[in-house]
Amino acid sequence: MYYYVYMLSNISNNKKKTYVGYTNNLEKRLIKHNSNKGAKSTKGYKWELIFKKKFLSKSKAMSYEYELKNDKKKRSTILKDFYN
């Protein structure tokens, strides 16, 4: 089984908001976020997937998720790269 670390960007607002998470099913997770059944901080927004990275183990995915959540510069670079 593979795990993915992903980054979402909201598409329903002018102010760009991002969210980072991990899952073993990207399609299902994005549907949950967009139907207000995902994480509390994602409710009320519509989201698009702008980044994903595949891992062989849950622990490696969780470590990278933590790193990405706490590295604002890396998140900003991903956001800029996606929209340019």
DSSP file (Angstrom, degrees, kcal/mol; ACC not computed):
  #  RESIDUE AA STRUCTURE BP1 BP2  ACC     N-H-->O    O-->H-N    N-H-->O    O-->H-N    TCO  KAPPA ALPHA  PHI   PSI    X-CA   Y-CA   Z-CA
    1    1 A M              0   0    0      0, 0.0     2,-0.3     0, 0.0    23,-0.0   0.000 360.0 360.0 360.0 138.6    0.0    0.0    0.0
    2    2 A Y        -     0   0    0     22,-0.2     2,-0.4    55,-0.0    54,-0.2  -0.719 360.0-152.8-101.0 153.3    1.2    3.5   -0.8
    3    3 A Y  E     -A   55   0A   0     52,-2.4    52,-3.0    -2,-0.3     2,-0.4  -0.940   9.7-153.7-121.9 148.4    0.7    6.7    1.2
    4    4 A Y  E     -AB  54  23A   0     19,-3.4    19,-2.1    -2,-0.4     2,-0.5  -0.964  10.9-152.1-125.9 137.9    0.6   10.2   -0.3
    5    5 A V  E     -AB  53  22A   0     48,-2.3    48,-1.9    -2,-0.4     2,-0.3  -0.928  32.0-178.0 -99.7 133.1    1.5   13.5    1.2
    6    6 A Y  E     -AB  52  21A   0     15,-2.6    15,-2.0    -2,-0.5     2,-0.4  -0.905  24.1-149.5-134.0 158.6   -0.6   16.1   -0.6
    7    7 A M  E     -AB  51  20A   0     44,-2.1    43,-2.7    -2,-0.3    44,-1.2  -0.998  14.9-163.9-129.6 132.2   -1.2   19.9   -0.7
    8    8 A L  E     -AB  49  19A   0     11,-3.0    11,-1.8    -2,-0.4     2,-0.4  -0.795   4.4-157.9-110.4 153.8   -4.4   21.5   -1.6
    9    9 A S  E     -AB  48  18A   0     39,-2.1    39,-2.0    -2,-0.3     9,-0.2  -0.993  26.3-114.3-128.3 140.1   -5.2   25.1   -2.5
   10   10 A N  E     -A   47   0A   0      7,-2.2    37,-0.3    -2,-0.4     7,-0.1  -0.446  23.6-173.9 -73.8 147.5   -8.6   26.6   -2.2
   11   11 A I  S    S+     0   0    0     35,-2.9    36,-0.2    -2,-0.1    -1,-0.1   0.306  72.5  71.8-118.5   4.1  -10.4   27.6   -5.4
   12   12 A S  S    S+     0   0    0     34,-0.7     2,-0.3     3,-0.1    -1,-0.1   0.222  95.0  47.6-107.6  14.5  -13.4   29.4   -3.8
   13   13 A N  S    S-     0   0    0     33,-0.1     4,-0.1     1,-0.1    32,-0.0  -0.991  71.7-127.4-152.6 153.7  -11.7   32.5   -2.6
   14   14 A N  S    S+     0   0    0     -2,-0.3     2,-0.5     2,-0.1    -1,-0.1   0.851  94.7  77.1 -71.8 -34.5   -9.3   35.3   -3.7
   15   15 A K  S    S-     0   0    0     -3,-0.1     2,-0.4     1,-0.1    -3,-0.1  -0.674  89.5-126.7 -78.9 121.7   -7.1   34.7   -0.7
   16   16 A K        -     0   0    0     -2,-0.5     2,-0.4    -7,-0.1    -2,-0.1  -0.546  31.4-180.0 -74.6 124.7   -5.0   31.6   -1.3
   17   17 A K        -     0   0    0     -2,-0.4    -7,-2.2    -7,-0.1     2,-0.3  -0.962   7.6-160.7-121.6 141.1   -5.2   29.1    1.5
   18   18 A T  E     -B    9   0A   0     -2,-0.4     2,-0.3    -9,-0.2    -9,-0.2  -0.848   6.8-163.4-121.9 159.9   -3.4   25.8    1.5
   19   19 A Y  E     -B    8   0A   0    -11,-1.8   -11,-3.0    -2,-0.3     2,-0.4  -0.996   4.2-159.6-141.6 136.8   -3.8   22.5    3.4
   20   20 A V  E     +B    7   0A   0     -2,-0.3     2,-0.3   -13,-0.2   -13,-0.2  -0.953  26.4 141.3-118.4 136.6   -1.3   19.7    3.8
   21   21 A G  E     -B    6   0A   0    -15,-2.0   -15,-2.6    -2,-0.4     2,-0.3  -0.907  37.1-122.1-154.6-177.8   -2.2   16.1    4.7
   22   22 A Y  E     +B    5   0A   0     -2,-0.3     2,-0.3   -17,-0.2   -17,-0.2  -0.972  31.1 154.9-135.6 154.3   -1.5   12.5    4.1
   23   23 A T  E     -B    4   0A   0    -19,-2.1   -19,-3.4    -2,-0.3     3,-0.2  -0.969  45.5-130.4-162.4 168.8   -3.7    9.6    2.9
   24   24 A N  S    S+     0   0    0     -2,-0.3     2,-0.2   -21,-0.2   -22,-0.2   0.338 104.0  45.6-108.3   2.6   -3.6    6.3    1.2
   25   25 A N     >  -     0   0    0    -21,-0.1     4,-2.1     1,-0.1    -1,-0.2  -0.737  62.2-179.0-146.1  93.0   -6.5    7.3   -1.2
   26   26 A L  H  > S+     0   0    0     -2,-0.2     4,-2.5     1,-0.2     5,-0.2   0.901  82.2  51.3 -61.1 -45.2   -6.1   10.8   -2.8
   27   27 A E  H  > S+     0   0    0      1,-0.2     4,-1.9     2,-0.2    -1,-0.2   0.934 113.0  44.6 -61.0 -47.9   -9.3   10.7   -4.8
   28   28 A K  H  > S+     0   0    0      1,-0.2     4,-2.0     2,-0.2    -1,-0.2   0.887 113.2  51.8 -63.8 -40.0  -11.5    9.8   -1.8
   29   29 A R  H  X S+     0   0    0     -4,-2.1     4,-2.4     2,-0.2    -2,-0.2   0.899 108.0  50.4 -66.9 -41.3   -9.7   12.3    0.5
   30   30 A L  H  X S+     0   0    0     -4,-2.5     4,-2.4     1,-0.2    -1,-0.2   0.899 108.8  52.7 -64.0 -40.0  -10.2   15.2   -1.9
   31   31 A I  H  X S+     0   0    0     -4,-1.9     4,-0.9    -5,-0.2    -1,-0.2   0.911 109.0  50.5 -60.8 -42.1  -13.9   14.3   -2.2
   32   32 A K  H ><>S+     0   0    0     -4,-2.0     5,-2.7     1,-0.2     6,-0.8   0.930 110.1  49.3 -61.8 -45.5  -14.2   14.4    1.6
   33   33 A H  H ><5S+     0   0    0     -4,-2.4     3,-1.2     4,-0.3     5,-0.3   0.914 112.3  48.1 -60.3 -42.2  -12.5   17.8    1.8
   34   34 A N  H 3<5S+     0   0    0     -4,-2.4    -1,-0.2     1,-0.3    -2,-0.2   0.585 109.6  52.4 -78.6  -8.8  -14.8   19.2   -0.9
   35   35 A S  T <<5S-     0   0    0     -4,-0.9    -1,-0.3    -3,-0.8    -2,-0.2   0.111 117.3-108.9-109.6  20.5  -17.9   17.8    0.8
   36   36 A N  T < 5S+     0   0    0     -3,-1.2    -3,-0.2     9,-0.3    -2,-0.1   0.742  95.4 106.1  61.3  27.2  -17.1   19.4    4.2
   37   37 A K      < +     0   0    0     -5,-2.7    -4,-0.3    -6,-0.2    -5,-0.1   0.252  61.1  82.4-114.2   8.9  -16.3   16.0    5.7
   38   38 A G  S    S-     0   0    0     -6,-0.8     5,-0.1     1,-0.3    -5,-0.1   0.169  96.2 -25.7 -89.9-148.8  -12.5   16.5    5.8
   39   39 A A    >>  -     0   0    0      1,-0.1     3,-1.7     3,-0.1     4,-0.5  -0.260  63.2-114.5 -63.5 150.4  -10.3   18.3    8.3
   40   40 A K  G >4 S+     0   0    0      1,-0.3     3,-1.1     2,-0.2    -1,-0.1   0.862 114.4  56.3 -55.3 -40.5  -12.0   21.1   10.3
   41   41 A S  G 34 S+     0   0    0      1,-0.2    -1,-0.3     3,-0.0    -2,-0.1   0.591 103.2  55.8 -73.0  -9.0   -9.8   23.7    8.7
   42   42 A T  G X4 S+     0   0    0     -3,-1.7     3,-1.3     2,-0.0    -1,-0.2   0.527  79.2 115.8 -98.5  -6.8  -10.9   22.8    5.2
   43   43 A K  T << S+     0   0    0     -3,-1.1     3,-0.1    -4,-0.5    -9,-0.1  -0.364  73.4  25.3 -67.9 139.3  -14.6   23.2    5.8
   44   44 A G  T 3  S+     0   0    0      1,-0.3     2,-0.3    -2,-0.1    -1,-0.2   0.457 105.5  92.2  90.6   1.9  -16.4   25.9    3.8
   45   45 A Y    <   -     0   0    0     -3,-1.3     2,-0.4   -12,-0.3    -1,-0.3  -0.875  69.0-131.1-123.9 156.8  -13.8   25.9    0.9
   46   46 A K        -     0   0    0     -2,-0.3   -35,-2.9    -3,-0.1   -34,-0.7  -0.906  33.5-156.8-103.9 141.0  -13.5   24.1   -2.4
   47   47 A W  E     -A   10   0A   0     -2,-0.4     2,-0.4   -37,-0.3   -37,-0.2  -0.837  17.4-163.4-124.4 152.0  -10.1   22.6   -3.0
   48   48 A E  E     -A    9   0A   0    -39,-2.0   -39,-2.1    -2,-0.3     2,-0.5  -0.987  31.2-113.4-130.3 146.8   -7.9   21.4   -5.8
   49   49 A L  E     +A    8   0A   0     -2,-0.4   -41,-0.2   -41,-0.2     3,-0.1  -0.642  38.8 164.9 -77.6 123.7   -4.9   19.1   -5.6
   50   50 A I  E     +     0   0A   0    -43,-2.7     2,-0.3    -2,-0.5   -42,-0.2   0.510  62.9  20.3-117.2  -9.1   -1.7   21.0   -6.4
   51   51 A F  E     +A    7   0A   0    -44,-1.2   -44,-2.1     2,-0.0    -1,-0.3  -0.971  55.9 172.4-159.2 142.1    1.0   18.7   -5.1
   52   52 A K  E     -A    6   0A   0     -2,-0.3     2,-0.4   -46,-0.2   -46,-0.2  -0.986   7.1-171.4-149.7 148.5    1.4   15.0   -4.2
   53   53 A K  E     -A    5   0A   0    -48,-1.9   -48,-2.3    -2,-0.3     2,-0.3  -0.991  19.9-135.0-141.5 132.3    4.3   12.8   -3.2
   54   54 A K  E     -A    4   0A   0     -2,-0.4     2,-0.3   -50,-0.2   -50,-0.2  -0.661  20.7-174.8 -93.9 140.9    4.2    9.0   -2.9
   55   55 A F  E     -A    3   0A   0    -52,-3.0   -52,-2.4    -2,-0.3     3,-0.0  -0.952  27.3-142.8-131.8 151.8    5.7    7.0    0.0
   56   56 A L  S    S+     0   0    0     -2,-0.3     2,-0.4   -54,-0.2    -1,-0.1   0.680  86.7  43.8 -85.2 -20.2    6.1    3.3    0.6
   57   57 A S  S  > S-     0   0    0      1,-0.1     4,-1.9   -54,-0.1     5,-0.1  -0.949  72.1-133.5-130.8 150.2    5.5    3.6    4.4
   58   58 A K  H  > S+     0   0    0     -2,-0.4     4,-2.7     1,-0.2     5,-0.2   0.886 107.1  55.6 -63.3 -40.3    3.0    5.5    6.5
   59   59 A S  H  > S+     0   0    0      1,-0.2     4,-2.0     2,-0.2    -1,-0.2   0.885 107.7  47.9 -64.7 -38.7    5.8    6.7    8.9
   60   60 A K  H  > S+     0   0    0      2,-0.2     4,-2.2     1,-0.2    -1,-0.2   0.899 112.4  49.8 -68.0 -39.0    7.8    8.2    6.1
   61   61 A A  H  X S+     0   0    0     -4,-1.9     4,-2.5     1,-0.2    -2,-0.2   0.918 110.9  49.3 -63.6 -43.4    4.6    9.9    4.7
   62   62 A M  H  X S+     0   0    0     -4,-2.7     4,-2.2     2,-0.2    -1,-0.2   0.876 110.2  51.0 -65.3 -37.4    3.8   11.3    8.2
   63   63 A S  H  X S+     0   0    0     -4,-2.0     4,-2.1     2,-0.2    -1,-0.2   0.917 112.6  45.3 -65.3 -43.1    7.4   12.6    8.6
   64   64 A Y  H  X S+     0   0    0     -4,-2.2     4,-2.8     2,-0.2     5,-0.2   0.881 110.2  54.7 -68.9 -37.2    7.3   14.4    5.3
   65   65 A E  H  X S+     0   0    0     -4,-2.5     4,-2.7     2,-0.2    -2,-0.2   0.936 108.9  48.4 -59.2 -46.2    3.8   15.8    6.1
   66   66 A Y  H  X S+     0   0    0     -4,-2.2     4,-1.4     1,-0.2    -2,-0.2   0.918 112.2  49.4 -59.1 -45.1    5.1   17.2    9.3
   67   67 A E  H  < S+     0   0    0     -4,-2.1     4,-0.4     1,-0.2    -2,-0.2   0.926 113.5  45.1 -60.9 -46.8    8.1   18.8    7.5
   68   68 A L  H >< S+     0   0    0     -4,-2.8     3,-0.9     1,-0.2     7,-0.2   0.876 109.4  55.4 -68.3 -38.0    5.9   20.3    4.8
   69   69 A K  H 3< S+     0   0    0     -4,-2.7    -1,-0.2     1,-0.2    -2,-0.2   0.830 114.1  41.4 -62.4 -31.0    3.3   21.6    7.3
   70   70 A N  T 3< S+     0   0    0     -4,-1.4     2,-0.7    -5,-0.2    -1,-0.2   0.395  97.9  79.5-100.7   3.0    6.0   23.5    9.1
   71   71 A D    <>  +     0   0    0     -3,-0.9     4,-2.1    -4,-0.4     5,-0.2  -0.790  50.6 175.8-113.7  87.6    8.0   24.8    6.1
   72   72 A K  H  > S+     0   0    0     -2,-0.7     4,-2.4     1,-0.2    -1,-0.2   0.823  79.4  57.0 -61.6 -32.9    6.1   27.9    4.9
   73   73 A K  H  > S+     0   0    0      2,-0.2     4,-2.2     1,-0.2    -1,-0.2   0.928 107.6  46.4 -65.8 -44.6    8.8   28.6    2.3
   74   74 A K  H  > S+     0   0    0      2,-0.2     4,-2.2     1,-0.2    -2,-0.2   0.900 113.2  50.0 -64.4 -41.1    8.5   25.1    0.7
   75   75 A R  H  X S+     0   0    0     -4,-2.1     4,-2.2    -7,-0.2    -2,-0.2   0.906 110.3  50.4 -63.1 -41.5    4.7   25.5    0.7
   76   76 A S  H  X S+     0   0    0     -4,-2.4     4,-2.6     2,-0.2    -2,-0.2   0.891 109.3  51.1 -63.5 -40.7    4.9   28.9   -0.9
   77   77 A T  H  X S+     0   0    0     -4,-2.2     4,-2.7     2,-0.2    -2,-0.2   0.916 109.8  49.7 -64.3 -43.7    7.3   27.5   -3.6
   78   78 A I  H  X S+     0   0    0     -4,-2.2     4,-2.1     2,-0.2    -2,-0.2   0.918 111.8  49.2 -60.1 -44.0    4.8   24.7   -4.4
   79   79 A L  H  X S+     0   0    0     -4,-2.2     4,-1.8     2,-0.2    -2,-0.2   0.924 113.0  45.9 -62.1 -47.0    2.0   27.2   -4.7
   80   80 A K  H  X S+     0   0    0     -4,-2.6     4,-0.9     1,-0.2    -2,-0.2   0.913 111.9  51.6 -63.8 -43.9    3.9   29.5   -7.0
   81   81 A D  H  < S+     0   0    0     -4,-2.7     3,-0.3     1,-0.2    -1,-0.2   0.875 109.8  50.2 -61.5 -38.1    5.1   26.7   -9.2
   82   82 A F  H  < S+     0   0    0     -4,-2.1    -1,-0.2     1,-0.2    -2,-0.2   0.900 114.1  42.6 -69.0 -39.9    1.6   25.3   -9.6
   83   83 A Y  H  <        0   0    0     -4,-1.8    -1,-0.2     1,-0.2    -2,-0.2   0.478 360.0 360.0 -89.3  -2.1    0.0   28.7  -10.6
   84   84 A N     <        0   0    0     -4,-0.9    -1,-0.2    -3,-0.3    -2,-0.2   0.410 360.0 360.0-106.7 360.0    2.8   29.8  -12.9
